[in-house]
Amino acid sequence: MSGFSQYAYIASAILFCIGLKMLSRADTARRGNRLSAIAMLIAVVATMLSSGLSYPWIIAGILIGGALGLAAARLVKMTAMPEMVALFNGFGGIASLLVGWAEYHKGVSNLDAFGSLTIVAIYLAVLIGGITFTGSLIAYGKLSEKLPGKPYLYNGQQIVNAIIAVAIVGGGIIFCMNPTAGAAYFLFVLAVLIALVFGVLVVIPIGGADMPVVIALLNSYSGLAACAAGFALETPNTVLIVAGALVGASGLILTNIMCKAMNRSLANVLFSGFGSGSTATAGAAVTGEAKPISADDAFLILESARSVAFVPGYGMAVAQAQHAVVELGNLLEANGCEVRYAIHPVAGRMPGHMNVLLAEANVPYEQLVEMDAINPIISTIDVAVVIGANDVVNPAAREDESSPIYGMPIINVDEARTVFVLKRSMNPGFAGIDNPLFFKENTRMLFGDAKASVGALIAEFKELA
């Protein structure tokens, strides 16, 4: 049966690689997700058939986990998807921690049989898993607004974190050199507790504006923890190692993409406290008079437009306006207008958030346009419709050297011939920075709930028909 499981693991690993590749394109992402699910099913079944597991407990776990997963898929709103992803990252971390702990506890009297690589893997699984678990819980709290979204900073914070990091590394070296010593188990449990505390300390200084990067990084941590757990098992699990390595590597790549999209280094994201009170008030004072517009007048401009670009943000998710936006886009197309949906890499509260929302509303894949593709032609767009986006269209990133977001690549909607901004108020976005776009000569503010505002425009087009 072991030979069967190894072949099954190889097949599963290949399917994981193919599925991950398919996830990189919007038009193949759903198939890639299904293929990856099949790969995981093969891996689970192969493990159950070959490892002599306690089937009553396994079946109970499948039933409970399946019920929770089904409830999450059916009941969790798209606006809450980022915090659900954060929780899933945390669950992956705590699972790896428990696997590593169980392996150490099982062989604590005869750890020499495991070898030095296994001991190191156990320690890494517990360490990374613990940091991922509590860090993800803090990210969940910030994203769900159960905790304040602003960074929590105090004097000497980085020094404290550095001391803890040195203690973790030093303790790990001592533990791995002599894991059977009398005090080794105490040192191991202490390392678990420190990892859990460290997870909290490394995330609380990070503000809501940087949550897309944090989500990607924690996702990478959960993969690395799983990979270490695969090595920690008495008989290393091939598919767990491969899957964990894939998640870890892809998460790091995505983290790098998110950092480039904000023109910031990972160290700056993790340690700068971006979004705190002192940081958010930086930048030149923004003055001017916003020019409100009614839905009736906005309709007249859209009705004569030959090209329109929708630029969604988290406000669209909050208003659950994606279906209404797509319906408006379809009406504009029927009126002879070319419609695009411009997506910024860090729009929303997690990577790909806007893509998922628009895919849910069945936006044609060819109409989804990335920032680098829309900016060269933005000046030819008749109307740019900004729906709940803020920081990712803020011209201060391009014009104000004193702004905290200066240098961050944005969608240059202010270069369009006309800009409609759909917002409830003039409040700033996650970064807490005023937006001069609202006062530009070619900008009109359509205040109110985004779904209601778009609905009013839809009603005008339907009357015209």
N, C-alpha and C positions, 0 to 999 in steps of 0.2 A: 504493500500500500504506500510505502514511502516513495517508491519510484513514481507512482501515480501522482502523488501530491507535488513532487518536484516538477513534473511535466505541467501539471495544472498551474503551479506558481509561475512557471515561465510563460505560459499562455496568458495568464492574468497580467503579468508585467508588460508583455507586448501590447495587450489591449489598453493598459493604462497609458502607455506612451502614445499610442495612436489617438486615444480619447483626448489626452492633453493637447496634442497637436490640433485636433479638430476644435477644441475650445478657443483657440487663438483667432478664429474667424466667426463673425456673427452668423453667417449663413450655415455653418456646420456645428455651431456650439451645442444645440439641442441633441444632435446625434452623438456628439462627443460625450455629453453628459450621460446619455443612455449607455453608451459603450463602456464608459468607466464604471457605471453601476453594475453592468454584467460582469466586468472583470472582478469587482469586489465580491459579487455573489459566487463566482467560481472559486476565489481564494477562500472564502468562508466555508463553503461546502467541502473543499479539499481538506481544510484543517479539521473540520468536524469528523470526516471519515477516517482520518489517519492518526489522530492524536489521542484517541481514547478518552474523550471529554465526557463530563457528566451531562447527558442530554437533557434531563429535566430542567437543570439550571440554564442551559443554553437556550432551550425552547422558551422558558420564562423570560429570559433576557430579550429574545427576538420579539416576543409578543409585546412586552412593555416598551422596548425601544421603537418598534414599529408603530405602536399606538401614539407615542409621543411625537415621532416624526410625521405621521399623518396629520395629527392635530396642528403641528407647527406649519406644515405646508398649506393646510386649509384655513387656519384661523389667523395666522400672523399676517398683518397688513404689509404691503410693499414698503411703506414708510418705516416699518420696524425691522426690515430685512438686515440692515447693518448691525443692529444690536444682536439679532439672532445669529448672524455669522460670527460675531465676537463670542457668543456663548458656545457655539460649536467648536471654535478654536480652543476655548477653555476646557471643554469636555475632552477633546483630543489630548490636551496637555495632562489632565488629571488621570486619564486612562494610561498614558505612558508612565506616569509616576507610579501608579499602583502596580503595573506590570514589573517595573524595575524593583520596587520594594518587595513584591511577592517572590521574585527570583532570589533576592538577597536573603530574605527570611527563610526560604526553603533550603538554601545551601549554606546557611551561616556557620554550621559546624564543619563543613568540608568545602570551603571556598577554593581550596587549592585545585580542585577538580575543574573549576571553571576557567582558570587562566587569567592572566593580567588584562587581556582585551575585554573579556566579559565583565570584569570588575569596573574597568573604566566606562564601559557602555552602561552598566547599571547606574553608576554615579551620574553620568550625563543625562540618562533618561529621567532620573529623579530631579535633577537640577533644572533642566530645560522645561520639563513638564510642570514643575511647581511654579516657575516664573510665568509660563504661559497661562496657567490656570488663574492665578490671582490677577495677573496683568489683564487678562481678558475680562474678568469680572469688573475691574475698574473701567475698562473701555466700554463694557455694556452699560455700566451706570452712567457714564458721561453721555453716551449716544442716546440712551433712553431718557436722559434728563432727570434720572433719579439721584444723580450726583451733579454738582456744579460743573459746567463744561469748561470753565476757565482753569488754567494751570494752577496747581497748588505749589507755591514756592516758599522756601524758608532759608535763612542764612546757613551757609555751610552744607547745603543739600548735596552738591556734587562731591564734596569731600566725604560725606557720610556714605554715599553710594559707592565711591571708590574704595573705602575701607571695607565695606561689605563684599565687594567684588574680590578684593584681595583675600579676604577671609574664606570665601567660597573656593577660590583656586587653591589656597594653601591647605585648607581642610581636605580638599579633594585629593591632593598629592599625598597627604599623611594617611588618609583612609585607603587609597589604592595601593600604597606601599605595604600596608599590613592590615588587611580587612578582617583577619581572624583575631586581632588583639582584643583584650578584655573590654577596652573602652570603644572598640570600633562601632558597635551597634549604637551606642550613645552618640558618637560623632556622626553617624549616618542619619539618625533621627534629627539631630541638630541641623544638619545640612538641609534636610527637608523643610524644616521650619524657616530657616534663613532664606531658602529659595522662595517660599511662599510670601515672606515679607518683602523680599527684593522685587518680586513681581509687582507688588503694590507701589513701591517707591519709584520704579522706573517709568510708570505710566501716569501717576498723578501730576507730574510736572508738565504734561503734554496737553495742549488745549484742543478744543473741538475742531478748529480749523485743520488740524493735522491728523484727525482720526483716519482718513483714507490711508495714510502711510502706516499708522499704527495697526490697522486691520491687516494690511498686507504683511507687515513684519511679524505679527503674532501668528498669522497663518503659516509663515515660514518656520517659526519656532515649533509649532505643533507638528509639522512634518519632520523636523530634525529630531524632536523627542521620540516620535514613532520610529524613525530610523535607528536611533540608539536602542530603543526597546527591542527591535528586531535582533540586534546583536546581543542584547542582554539575556535573551532566552537560552536555556541550557543547550538546545539545538537551534541555532540561529534560523530565523524565519526569512526566507528569501524575498517573498512578496512584500512583507512588512518593511524590509530594508529598502527595496526598490521604490515602493509607494511613498515611504517617508522621505526618501532622497528626492523624488520628483516634486513633492509638495514643498520641501525645504528650498530646493533650487528655484522653482518657479516663483515661490513667495519672495525670495531675495531679488529676483529679476524684476518682479512687479513693484517691489519697494523702491528699487532704483529708478524705475520709470516714473513712479509717483513723485519722487524727490526731484527729478529733472523737470517734471511738469510744474513744480513750484519754484524751480531754480534755487533749491536749497540742498545742503548736504544732510545726510542722515544724522550726523552728530548735531547739526543745528536743530533738526526736528526734535531730537530726543532731549537736548539739554538747554535749549534757548528759552524755554518758557513762553513761546510765541502765543500771543493772545491774552497775556496778563494785562492788568490795568496799565502799567507803565509802558508796555510795548504798544498796546492798541491805540493809545492817544498820540503816537508819533505820526509825523507826516505833516505836510502843509495843510493849513486850514482850508476847508472846502466851503466856498460861498456861492451864492447864486439863487435863482428862483426856479423851482421845479414847475413844469408846464403840464398840468393835468389834461386829460383828454377823455371824452365820453366814449362809450361803446359805439354810439351812432356815428360819431366823427371818425373813429378808428376803422369802422366798417367801410366808410367811403374811400379811405386811403388804401385799405387792403383790396377792395373790389377793383381798383384800377392798377394794382401792382402786378408786374410781370414776373417777379421773383421774390420769394419770402424765405427767410431762414429762421427757424425756431431754435432758441438756445435755452434748453431746460436746466433747472437747478433743483435743489432740495425743496424749494417752495412748491414746485409742481407735484412732488411726491406727497407733501403734507396735504395739499388740496385734492389729491387723487384726481388730478386733471388730465392725466395722460390720454385717456380715451377721448375726452372732449377735444384735446389738442389735435389728435390724429383725425378726428371727424372734421375739424376745421381745415386741416391740411388737405383732406380729400375734397372738400367743397372748393377750396382755392384751386386745386388741380383741375376740377371740373370747369372752373371759370377761366382756364387757360394760363394759370400761374405755375411756375416751376417752384417746387417746394423741397427744402432740405431741412435736416435736423442736425445742428452742429453740436458736437459733444466734446466737452473739455475733459481731460483725463481724471481730474479730481473733482468734477461736479458731483454733488451729492455727498453722502457720508461714507461711501466705500467705493473701491475701484469697480467700475462698470455699472454703478447704480442706475444711471440714466439709461444705459443700453438695455438693462433688464426691464425697466419700466416701459420703454418704448416697444421693446419686443413683445411684452405682455399685451400691448395695444395693437400688435400686428403691423408695425411700421415696416414697409419694404426695406430690406437690408441696403439696397443701393441708395436710399435716401439718407442713411446715416453717414455723416461726414465728420472726420476728425478735425481737430483744431488746425493742424498744419495744412490741411487741404482747403479749409474754408477761408483762412486768413488772406491768402493771395487774391481771392476773388470777392472779398467782403465789400469792397468799394462799389462793386457792380450790383449788389443786392438792393432792391428797392426798399424792402422793410425787413429789419431784424427784430424778431419778437422774443424778448427775454422774459422767461416765465420762472420766477422764483430764484434765478441765479443772481449772484452778487459779486463775490470776490473774483470769480473767474472771468468777469467782464469789466473789472475795475481799471480804468485807464491810468490810475495812479501807479500801477505796476510798470507802466511804460513812461510816464511823464514826470513823476515826483521822486527824485533821488532820496528824499528823506523818509519815504513811505516804507514801512516794514515789509511790504510785498514787492518793493521795487526789483525789477528783473524777472519776476515771475511771468512766464508766458501766459497770455490771456487770449481769449477770442476777441478780436478788435471790432466789436459791434458798433462802436462809435464812428467807425469809418463807413458804415452803411448810409444810404441816402436818408432813411428815416428809421428811428429806433422806438419801439414800444416796450416799455418796462411794466410788467404786470406784477404788482406787489401790494401787500396790505397796507404798508406804511413806508416811511423813509428810513426805517431802522437799518443799521448796517448788518452785514452778514456775520459768519462765524468768527472772522478775524477781528471784528469790532472796529473796522476802518470805514470812514465815510467814503462814499462813491461819487466822484465828480461826474460820472456818466449821467446821473439824474439831472444835472443842470446844463447839459450840452444843448446847443441850439437845435439840433436835429432830434432830440429826445422828447418823448411824450410819456407821461406817467398815467397808466390805466390802473387806478387804485381799486382794491377790493379783493375778494376771494378769487383766486385764479380760475377755478372751475366755473364760477358764476360769470366772470368776465368773458371767458371763452364761450360759454353757453349763450351769452347775449349776442356775441358776434355770429355764432352759428344760426341763431334765430333770424338775424338780419339777412344772412345769405339765403336761408330757406324761404323767406318772404320774397326775395328777389326772384327766386326760381318759380 
